[in-house]
Amino acid sequence: MGVVARMSADSNAILGYQEEGQYNRGLLIDRAAILEGCEKKMADYDIRPPNPRLRMSAFSGGNQQKLVLAREIDADPKVLLIGQPTRGVDIGAIEFIHKQLIALRDAGKALLLVSVELEEILGLADRILVLNSGEIVGEMAQQDATEERLGLMMAGVRGEGHA
C-alpha cells in the first residue's frame, strides 16, 4: 500500500517527501537528485532489478517492500509505524531489514511494529501487546514472552499486566 504501481521506482522512492528541498527546486522537481537518491536506496537495500525508471509493477512484492522501507528509514524518522515489514521478502532480505530496524531502535527511534509473525515480534520487540477482537488482552516484556504465552493471549486468554 506504500507504492503506486503505475509510477516509476524513482517516483515511488520520494512519495510523501516530494516537497523536500533536496528534490524540489521551487516550481520544478530535481529529476537528477530523485534518480540519484533512488539509485542509492536500490544499492543500499539490494533492490532488484536496480533500475529506478522501471514501473513499480515490474518489481516483486518483496522488492517493492524494500523500497518503501528504504524511503521511510532514509527519512530518519523519530517514530516509525511498521506493518508487516518482511511480508513477501526473501530470507536474506528479512535479516537485512531486521538489522535496519534494530539499528533504528538502538539510535533511539521509537518503532511500533505490527506483525503476525511471532518470531519477528520476539526478535525485535522490547514490549509486546496482544490484541484479540480489537482489545488488548495482554502485555509483557520481550524477555517474559514465549510462543505459548503469546498464543494463549491471541486466543483471548488474558495475560498478566493487562492495561
N, C-alpha and C positions, 0 to 999 in steps of 0.2 A: 504493500500500500504506500510505500515511500517513493515510488517511481511513477513516471508517465511513460508507458511502454512505447508510444509512438515517437517520443523525443529521443535525441541522441544521448549517449552516456555523458558527454561533457555538459550538456544542458541539465541533465539529472543531477550531476555532481555539484551543482550550485543551487538547487531548488531550496527556496527559503532564505538563501543568502545572496541572491542576485543584486540586492541593494548595497551590499558591502563595497567599500571603497576599492578593494583590490580587483573587483570585477566591473564596477560601474564607474564610468567616466562622464558623469553628468547626464547628457541626453543619450549617450551611446554606451554599449557594453564593450568591454575589452575582450574580444574573442581570443586573442593570443594568450591572455592571462587565464582565461577559462580553460582553454586547451591544455596549457602547461600544468595547471592545477589538477586537471583530471588525469593527465599522464602520470603525475607524481602519485596520486591516490592509487591508480592502477598498479604502479610498480610497488608501492609500499604495502598494498593489501593483496597482491598477487591476483588481480582481477584479469580473467581471460575471456576472450582474446583481448590483448591490450590495445584496443582501438577505440579512442574516445569518440569517433564520428559514427560508430555503429548505433543503430536504434537499440534501446534497452530490450526490446522484444527478442533481439538476436542473442542475448546472454542467458545463461542458465539461471534458474531461480537463486542458486547459491551465489553466483557472481553478482546478481542484482542486489542480494542481501549485503554482500561485502561492500558494494559501492555506497549503499545507504549508510552502513556503519562508518565507512571512511569519511563520508560527508559530515556526519554528526560528530564523530570523535575529533576530527580535524578542526572543528569549530571551537574546541576547547571549552565545553560547557561546564558550568558549576554543578548542574544537576542533569542527569540523563535518565529518561524513562526508556527501558529497553524491553520490547516484547518479542519473545522467541528469537533471540539473536543468532542462533545457529540452525534454525529451521531451513532445511534444504541445502545445507552447506556440507561439503565433504569433510572427512575426519581430520585431515591435515589443517583445513581452514578452521575447524572448531577449536583446535588447540591455539592457533594464532589469535582468533577472536577472544578466547578466554584470557590470554596473556594481555591483550589490549585492555580488556575490562578491568583486570586486576591492576594494571599499571595506572588506570584512571582512579580506581579506588585508593591505591597507595599514594596517589598525588593529592588526595583529599577531596576528590569529587564525590558527590552523592549519586549513587546508582540505585534505581528502583528496577529490579529485574522481575519480569513476569514470564514464567516458563512452566510447561507441563513436564519438562524433563527433570526428574528427581536428581539424577547425577549432576546435572548442570547447577541446580539450586544448591545442592550440598557442596559443590566445588567452588561456588562463587559467593554465596550469601554469607553475611555476618549474622543476620537476623532473619527469621523465616516466619511469615504469616500464612496460614492456610485458610482458603475460602471454600465454603460449601453453600450452595444455593444463595449466593450473594452475601453471605455473612461470614465474618471472621470466626472460625471455630477453634483456633489455637495460634499461639505464638511461642517461639522458642529461639534460643541462640543456636547458631550452627553447630557448635560443639556438643549440644544436647540432642541434636536431631539424628534420627535413624529413619531408614526407609519404612520400617514397621510403624513407628510413631506417626510419621507423616501420612502414611497410608490410612491409618485409623482416623486421623483428622479429616482427610479427604473424603472419607466415608461418612463424616458428620459427627464422629465421636469427639467431644470437646476435650481440648488439651489444657494442661495447667497454664496459668498465667493468661487466661483469655482476657482480651481487652474489652 
